[in-house]
Amino acid sequence: MRIVKMSKKLVIVESPAKARTLKKFLGNDFLVEACGGHVRDLPPKSLGVKIEKDFEPNYRVIKSKEKIIKSLSAIAKKCAVIFLAPDPDREGEAIAWHLNALLGTRGKIKRIEFHEITKEAVIKAVNNPREIDMPRVNAQQARRILDRLVGYKISPLLWKKVRKGLSAGRVQSVAVRLICEREDQIKIFKPEEYWDIIANLSSEEKAAFSAKLVAKGEDSLGVRPKEKGKIIGSENEAKKILADLEGAQYTVDKITKKEQKRNPSSPFITSTLQQEASHKLGYSAKKTMIIAQKLYEGADLKGEGRVGLITYMRTDSVRVAEEAETACRKYITEVFGKEYLPAQPLRYKKKKQAQDAHEAIRPTSVFRHPDQIKESLEADELKLYELIWKRFIACQMNPALFDQTSVDISAKEYKFRASGSVLKFDGFIKVYLESDDDESEEKSGTLPLLKDKEALLLNSLAPTQHFTLPPPRFNEASLVKELEKSGIGRPSTYAPIISTIQQRGYVEKEGRALQPTEIGMTTNSLLVKHFPLIMDIKFTAHMEDDLDDIVADKISWIKILKVFYEPFAKALAEADINMEKVKKEIKTEEKCPDCGKDIVIRQGRYGDFMACSGYPDCKFTKPLPEDEQKNAVAEKCDKCGNPMIMKQSRFGTFLACSAYPRCKNIKSIIKKIGAQCPKCAGEIVERRTRRGKIFYGCIGYPKCDFATWQRPDTKKEDKGA
């Protein structure tokens, strides 16, 4: 048993990693213990909310935390002061409040918070404790109770009307709605044909470049559908223009040069970090936040010991501490030179709905270069740290400058236009390019030196057919962007929302795209019809504003719950009567080998399958006997050992585990075409893009990147002597 002196001071944090970092800073007078996150919650198998008593919650110690609370209580009674130091957000404040209620030492308890785990920040927090912020706690209670009411009231209805195991979430269901509505848009989309006409020209100096047809007389021509002007809508129209241009002289009509400035982006907030980590590193929102948490809590660095590497990673603020700005400007001057430093620190405008409770996400020290700490971090941690470090340095640097040139070219009554840009001063681009800038850099080109009224030589005039594309499916990055734009959720909720809708089987990933499952579409349709207010995007965003108002102590959390519950209860009663049944379970005579309950036939995304009626407590599944026989292949699943079977999707045939949905392992089927790669002499195989279009590429990808839209000639037998 640990002997504790009464003079000791106890600090309670959430994670053991955070505790290890704080121990380094605080010395022998302090004990640092971890509570492991949430310690109390509503009961797992009952509503736990007394609606008739002003929504009084019935909190219970989480079963897995009982031993931790017992240990912390014993230590706390023997300490002079207890500092509660969970994360500096609403959830952290609620955890501190629950600890305060459980430890039985209220007179000795103080709340501290810090936004970076450095010695200076931690010591400052200990020297400036405060009381628990009850408006923050009440906002978190309101969110938890709202979510419990929706989940526990609607889920049984879905069990009765659709199938067992389904559940609803107040915010998650709205996210599913966004994905389902995008899928509906894709399904009803009708492509429109349009054509571009591109002239390949040469200057008097024999330098070739391309120009696009943009106008006929004073009227815009060759625009895309829905843009202002006239589209070229068919091959016949394109051919008519080509005939009109027969024998035309191409002449430089106007040259416009101007300096273009590109400003750096603001430092990261939670949503932009998740988006950029997705674009640049391929990380899911969940993975990004797990890694960011580790960087925040600290790492053991050679020569420094354990230290936090970034500021708190759940934030919607672009604000930066003055001392961090000063350090960043000093680094820029010393490393890049004064020409890269703006006259004044760059400040960024906060978004309208931002709580602005914390700083932006930044390194705790700009002088801790990624290369200096790479041996102390895992590869994924280093990549994310480098992304955060570069973005922060860049946000305080001068803009990049480009010389932008636009050339108008006349040919009879038609006008062509060519444009290009040349980097004049790299500015912040020397350190960091945002993903959008990466793409624009690839698309930008340069033009040869041209003179006004210069005669040009036409090399070729080519019409190109295009079709408008449907809106793309959301990926994690674009969904986070849409959630933030719509005011749905807050920094701490984006990653859990995306994880939850996938875990519940409402949404699946196709590559990086988020696609609704059949059960997701069905459930969404029912919820939108019978709970229009709960599923309304503006209403959900307004609820987030109400929670912010609770934090600001502008409104009572009980009042918010009452305003919400009255129409919700009415809709619930009506849905119980009027919601149509869409259950598609067929009972069989088989019993589950795992738990003995009935086996039923259910409908899944890839067709019918057999499953235990005890789902979600029992997750046993297997394919229908005829499917298993018809589609069985010799290969076994490398994840669970069950047979692989052939399935069909709009992208073609693929192998899927027969234990789906319990195991979601899939593999592509490589289709060889008997052709040789002209680049490395390997084999050419048929592949498909994410949109289902066939192309041909080397089997050795990514080592060999040969690819073509046209089917290569197959190998010919050697008929030599």
N, C-alpha and C positions, 0 to 999 in steps of 0.2 A: 504493500500500500504506500502511496506517495505521501511523504511528510511535507506539509506546507506551512510556512511561517505566516503568522497573521499580518506581517508587514508587507507581504507580497501583493502585487497588483496583477489581476487576471485580465487578459485580453482574449475575447472570443471572436474568431473569424469563421468563415464558412468552410474553407478547404484546408487540408493539411499542407498543400504547397504554399499557400498564402501564409500559413502559420510559420513554416520554416523560414520564409523571407523576413517576417517581422521579428523573429527571435534574434536574428543577426543585428537588428537595429536597436532593440530595447534593453538589452543587458540583463543582469542577474536579478534585478528587482522585479522583473515581470515574468509571469507565466503566460504562454500563448497556447491556446487550445482551439481545436476546430469542432464545429457542431455538425458539419456535413451538409449544410444547406437548410432547407425547411425542416422544422422540428415538430410543428403542429399543423393540422389541416382538418378539413371537414371529413367526416367518416367515409370510408370507401364504398360502403354498401347501403347507405341510406342518404336521404336528402340532406340532413344535418342542418336545416335552416327552419326556424320557427316563423313561418310567414305571418301568422296572426300576431306575433309579438315583435313587430317592427323588424322582421327578418333577422332575429337573433341567431347568430351562428353557434353551432355546437362543436367547438374545436376539440380535437383529441390528439394526443401525442402519436406521431407516426410510429408504427410498431417497430420498425427497424432502428428508431432513434431512442428507444426507451433506455437502453444501457448508457448511451451517450449523455442523456439528460441526467440520469442518476449520478454519473461520474462528475459532470459539470456542477451539479448542485452541491455535491460533497466538497469539491475544490472551492467553489464560490463562497461557501460559509466560512472558510478559513482564510479568506483574502480580505484585505482592507478596502479595495476598490475593484469594481468589475467594469471594464470598458467593453461595450458591445460594438464590434467593428465589422458587421457584414457589409456587403457591397453598397455603394452610395446611390441606391435607387429605391423605388417603391417596394420592390420585393425584399431588398435588404432591410429597409425600415420595418417592414412587417415581421421579418425574422427576428430583428432586435426586440420588437414588441412582444412576440411570443416567448422569447428567452426571458425577458423581464418578468413575464407572468409565471413562468415555470420555475425559475431559480429560487424564488422565495427570499431574495435579498434586495428588495427594491430600494432601500435607502442607500445602498452602496453602488447602485448601477448608474453608469453614465454612457451616453452614446457618442461615438466618435466616427468620423468619416474622412477618407482621403481619396483622391482621384488618381494618384499614382503611388506605387509602392517604392518610394525612395526614403532614405533616412530623414531628410529634411521634412518631407510631407507627413511621415508617420509621427515624428516627434512633435511637429506643429499641431497635429490632430490631438495627441495625448494632452498637450498643454492647453487645448481649447475645446474641452468636451461640451456637449449640449444635452438638452432633454430629447426624448424621443419625439419625433415630428408626427403628431397624431393625424393631421390632414393627409400626409403621405400614406400612413397606415390605413386610414379610412378609405382612401382611393383604391388601395390594393384589396381591402376587404370587399368593397363594392364590386370590383372586377371579378373577384373569386366567386362571390355569391351570384352575380349575374350569369357567369359561365355555368355554375352548378345548377341554377334554375333551368336554363335552356337545356343543358345536357340531360338532367334527370327527369325533366318533364316531356321532352320531345323524343328521347331515345326509346322509351317503352312503346310509344306510338309507332315508331318505325319498325320495331320488332314485330308488332301486331300486323301492320299493313304491308311491310315489304319483306324483311327477313330478320332472323335473330342475329345479334351481334353488331347491328348498326348503331351508330351514335351520332349525335349532332353537337356542334359547337357554335357558340354565338359568332365568333369572328372567323373561325375556320370554314364554316358553311358559306359565308360570304365570299371567301377566297375561292372555294369550289365553284361558286356561281360565276365568278369572273372567268374561270377556266372553261366552264361549260358554255357560257355565252360566246366565248371566242371560238369554241368548237362548232357551235351552231352557225356562226358567221362563215367559217371555213366550208361547212357543208352546203350552204346555199349560195356560195360565191360562184359567179359566172365570169370566166376570164374574158377580157376584151382584147382584141387584136390591135396592135399598132406597129408602125414601122419607123425606123430611123434611116436616114440617108447620110452616109459618111463619105467625105471626099478625102482621098489621100493625095496630098499635094507636095510639090518641091519648090523651094525658093530658087532664086537666081544662083545662089551658091550651092545648089544641089542638095540642100538639107531637107529631108522629108518630115512631114508632120501631118496630123489629121485634123479635119474640121467637120463640124456637124451642121446639117441644114437646120436653120432656126426661123426663117421667115420667107414670105413671098410678098414683095412690096412692103406695105406697112403692117401686114397681118402676120402674127406668129404662126409658125407651121412646124409640124414634126414634134409637137408636145406630147406628153403622156396623157392618157385619159384623165379627166377631171381637172387638168391644169388649164389655165386660160390660153385660148388659141385653138387652132385646128389640128386634129390628129391626122396622120396618114393611116387610114383604117384598113387598107387592103393592098395586096400585091399589085392589083391593077392601078390603083392610085399612085403607088410608088413607081411603077413602070412609066406612067404618063409623065411624071416629073422628070424621070431620067430622059425620056424622049424630048421634053422641053429643053433640057440642059445640053442636048446634043450640040457640039461645036461651040459651047460657051467659052468665053475668056474669063479666067479666074484672076481677080485683081484685089490687092489689099486696099480696103476702103477706109478703115479706121483702126488705129492702134491706141489702146488705152492702157496706161501704166499707172499703178497706184501702190502705195505701201499698205500692206495688210498686217494688222497686229493680232496676235493670238495670245490671250491672257492665260495664266495658269489657273487650274481648278482649285477650289477651296480644299483645306485639309479634310481628311476623311471623317465622316460620321458613320454610324452603324450601317445605314442602307447603302451608301456609296462604297463602303469597304466590301460589303457582301457582293455588290454588283461587279466591282473591279476584280475581286478575287475569283469570281466566276469567269469573267472574260479572259483575264490574263493567266490565271493559274488553274482554272477548271475545278475550283473548290465549290462544294455545296455550301449553302448558307449555314447549315449546321456545323460542317467541318471548319468553316472560317471562324465561327464563334468559339468553338472548342479550342482552336489553336490560339486565338486572340486572348482567351481567358488565361491560357498558360503563359503567354508573353506578359500579361498584366500581373499575374501572381508572382512571377520571378523565375530566374534561371541562375544556375551556378556558373559564374564567369571566371576565367583564369585571371588572377591578380586582383579581382574585385570581391569575390565571394558571391553570395546570393543577392540578386537585385531585380526589381521589376523593370521591364524593358519598354512598356508602353503605358499610356494613360488609360483610364477606364474605357472599355470598348462598347458600352451601351449608352449611346448619346445621340442627340439630334442637333447638337450645337457645333457651329464652326468657329466658336470663340477660342482664342489661344491666350494663355497666360503671358503677361508682359515679359517675365524673365525668360520664357521659352522663345518668344520673338527675338529678344536681344541676343540670346545664344545662337539662334539660327542665323541672324544677320551677321554675327561675328564669323560664323563658320563659312558662310557664302563669300565674305570678303577675303578670308584667309585662303580658301581653297580655289575659288573661281575668279576672284578679282572684283574690284569696285564696279566695273561696268555691268556686272550681273545683279547689283544690289539697287533696289528702288530707293528713292530719296526718303520715303517714309515706310514704316511697316504696312504690309497689305492687310486690310481688314475685309472680311466677307459678310455679306448681308444674311441674316438668319431667315429661315423660312417661317411663314406666317404661323403655322401650328406648332413650331418648335418650343419645347419646354425650356430649353437653354439651361438645364440644371448642371451640366458638366461641360468640361472643355471638349474640344475636338479630339479625335484619336491621333496621338503623336508619339514619337519616341520620348522617353524620359530624359534622354540626353542626345542632342544632335551629334555630339562628338563621339558617340558610340557607333562607329561605322559598321555596317553589316559584315565586312571582311574581317574586322577585328574580333567578332564573336562567333564566326561560323563554326568553329570547332566545338563550341559549347551548346549548339542548337541542333535539333533534328532538321532534316532537309526541308520538310514542310513548314516548320517554324521559321527557319531562316528566310524562306521565300516570302512569307507573309510579313515578317519584320522588315525585310528589304523594301517591300511594296509601301508599307506605312512610312518608313524612313524617307524614301525618295519623294513620295507625295508631299510630305511635310516640308522638306528642303525646297522643293519646286514651288510651293505655295507662297514663298517669300522672295522669289526671284523675279527679275524683269521679264516682260513679255518677249515672245519670239517675234521677229519681224521678217516679212516676206515681201519680195517684189512681185506683185501680181500683174500679169499681162493678159489682155484680152484683145483678140484680133478679129475684126469683122471683114469678111471677104465677099465681094459681089460677083455674081455670075448670072448674066442677063437680069431678070427681075427677082432673082433669088438671093438670099443672104445666108452665108455659112459663118460659123463662129468657132474659133480655136482659143483655148486658154491654157495658161500654165503659170507656175510660180517657182521662184527661186528663193531659197533660204538666205536671208541677208544677215540676220543675227539670231543665233540659236536660243539665247535666253534660257528660260526654264526647261526647254526641250533637251538641254545638255544633260539634265538629270532624269526627267520623267516625261513620258508620253501617255496621256490617257488613252483608253482603248479606242474611243472615237477618233482621236488624233492619229492613232496607229493606222486606222483604215483610210483616213483622208490623205495621209502621207503616201500610202501605197497608190492611191488614185491620182495624185497630183503629178504633173509632168512638166517638162520644160519645152520652150519653143525656140526655134532658131531666130537669129537676128533678122528682122524684116523691115522693109522701108515702106513708107506711105506710097500708095499707087503702084507698088511693085507688081509686075506680072508674074503669075505663078503657073507652074506646069502641073496639069492633072495627070496623076499616075493611075488612079482608079476611082470609080464612083460606085459604091456598093450599098444596096438597100439591105436592111437587117430586120427580120420579123421578130416581134416580141409579143408576149401576152402578159396582161396584168396578173399579179399573184395575189392569192388570198392573204389576209393578215396572218402573220406567223403565230404559231402556238407560243404560249408563254414558256420561258425557261425560268429558272430560279431568279436570275438577275432581273429579268423584265417584270416578273411578278412582284418582287420586292419594290421595284420602281413604281409599279401601278398601285400597290397597297399604300405606299407613302404618298403618292400623288392624290389618291382618293381619301387620305386621312384615316385609313383603316389600320389599327394596330399602332404600336409604338416600337422604338428600337429593340426592346427586350423580347418582343413577340414575333418578329418576322421569321426567324429561323424555326421556332416551335410550330408556327402556323404551317409552314411548308412541310415539316417532318410529319406533323399529325395527319394532314390530309392524305399523305401517302401511306402511313401506317394503317389508316382506317380503310384503305382500299378504294377510296373515291377518285384518286388520281395516281397515274403511273408515269414513269419516265420512258420516253422513246428517244434514245440517245440522250440529249440534254433537254428535250422538250417535255413539258408537262401536259399529259393528255388524260381527259376524264375517262374512267372506266364506265361500263354500262350501268353498274349499280350507282356510280357517282352521278350520271346523267339522270337516272330515274329518281334518285333521292332528291337531287337539286330541283327537279321539276315539281315534285310534290311539296317541298318546303316553300318554293317561291309562290306556288298557288295558294297554300293554306296559311303561310306565315309571311305575308308580303312585307310587314313592318320589320320583322327580325331579319329578313333577307335583303332589306333595302340598303344599298350602299351608303346613301346619304344619312340614313338613320344610324347606321353603325358608326360612321364617322362622327356624327353628332354625339353619340354616346362617349366616344373618346374625348371629345371636348368637355363633356360633363365631368368625366373623371379628372381632367386637368383642372376644372373649376373646383373640384373637391380638394385637390392639392393646394390650390390657391386660397382655400377656406372661404370660397364664395357661396357655396351651397352645401346643404346637408346630404351625406351619403344615403341616409334613410329615405329622404325625399326622392332621390334619383331612383332608388329601388321601387318605391311605390308608384312613381310615374310610369316606370317600365312594366311593372307586373300586372296592372289592371287590364290593359289591352292584350297583353300576352296570355293571361289566364282565359280571357274570352275567346281568343283565337284557338287556344288549345282545346277548349270544350267543343267548339264548332268542328275542328279538324277530327276529333275523335269520332264524331258522327258522320261527317261528310267526306273524309279522305278515302279515296278508293283503294281497294286492296290490289296489290300487284305482286303478291308473293308467288314465286315460281319454284317452289320446292315440291318434289315428288317423292313420296315415301317408298322405300324398298323393304324387302324382307331381311336384308343384311343387318348385322350388328357390328358396331365399331370394335376393331380388335384392340384398341387402346383403352376404351372406357366402358364398352358394352351398350352404349346408347344406339338408337336407330341410325342407319345410314340413309341419307336422302340424296336426290339428284338436284343439283343447283346449277344455275346459269352463271357462267363466268365470261370474262372478256374473250377468251379463245374457244368458247363453246361450253357445252354442258360437262359437268364433272361430278363425281361422287364425294360426299363429305359427311362428317359426323354432325348429327343434329344438335350436339352439345356445344357447337362453336359459340363463343370464342374460348370457353374453358378447355375444349378439346379441339385441336387443329388438324385432326387426321383427314387426309384427302387422298383420292386416287382417281385415275381416268376411268371413263366408261369402258367396259370390257371390249366392245366393238372398236372403240378408238384405239385402245392399247394394242389390239391385234392388227388393225389396219395400218396404223402409223408407227408401229414399233421399229426401232433400228437397233443395231448391235451395240451402239454406244451407251455407256452408263454416265449418269450425272457426276461430274467431278466435285460437286458440293455435298450431295447427300447419298449418292450411290444408287438411286432409283433409275429405271430405264428412261432414256431420252426418246421422245416421240416427235414426229414431224407435224408442224403447224403452218397455217397460212396467215399472212397479213397482207396489207396493201403493198408492202415492200417485197413480197415474195415468200418463198418457203424458208423456214428456219427450224432449228431443233429447240425443243423446250422440255424442261423436266416434267415427267408424268405426275409429280407430286404437287404441281401448281394448284392452288396459290400458296401452299405451305413453303414450297421452294420455287423461286422465280428465276432460276438459272436458265439462260437462253444462249444459243450459239448460232452464228450465221453458217450457212452452207455455201462453201466455196464452189463456184461453177467454172471449171477450166474450159477454155475454148480452143485449145490446141495451137495458140499463137505464141511467138517468142518476143520478149521485151527487147526493143531496139536499143535500150539504154544499158542493160546489164545482162542480157541473154537469159533472164529468168522467164518463168511462165506468166502469161497474161490471164487474168480471171475477170469474170463479169461481176460487177458490183452495182449497188444502188445508192443514190443520194438519200438524204433524209426525207426528201419529197417524193421518193420513189422512182426518180429518173435513172435509167440504166447508163452506166459508163464502164470503161474498161481500164484496169490498172494492173501494175506489176504485183505479183504475189509477195514480193519482198518488201512491200511498204511497211514501215516508213523509211527503211534504209534506201530504197529506190522509190522515187516519187513520180515515176512515169505514169501518166493518165491521159485518156483521150475519150471523146464522145463517140467517135466512129469506131466500129468494130474492125480490129486489125485483120489483115489476111492471115489465114491459118497456115501452119507449117506445110510445106510441100515436100513430098518424098524425093529423095535424091535419085534422079534417073540417069545419072552419069554412067560411064562404062564400068 
